């Protein structure tokens, strides 16, 4: 078991994997995937388990809520939104990093986020260095980690890590989904960063 805290989120990586039945993408039909689990807790009462899910016959993985045990209303948004997707390239997971941000709607939605904003969510910690300490192989722009990035996404934040490194993926998910909701990113945030 591996435990750490990012922002206000206590993360515990659970050993092993479990079966998860769901749709890898909307309309794809149900499949049984393999989920590596991480528990997440916050001081304001959130307790949930997320899974880093791989699907048979498909490259990549995604992160979604497996069990929402309890928590204040704002976090329930993660049950139906906030999935994080990774591509698999040369034995590494590659992710375009977005965050649940209040931006034009009264509820949080997936939006671009800078590494400066992520550091703010992580209480000023150098998040890139922290992710590298967990095993990330590169953090930077999405173009730097994925040369095939679409032109509109090239400047977005991105990271890569070895396939199976649940700690890196759980840490960035906890910051950009859970902590972003905790801190009401978009309503509250640093003004001039990156």
Secondary structure by P-SEA (a helix, b strand, c coil): cbbbbcccbbbbbbcbbbbbbccccccccbbbbbbbbbbbbccccccbbbbbccccccccbbbbbccccccccccccccccbbbbbbbcccbbbbbcccccccccccccbbbbcaaaaaaaacccaaaaaaaaaccccccccccccccccccccccccccccccaaaaaaaaaaaacaaaaaaccccccccccc
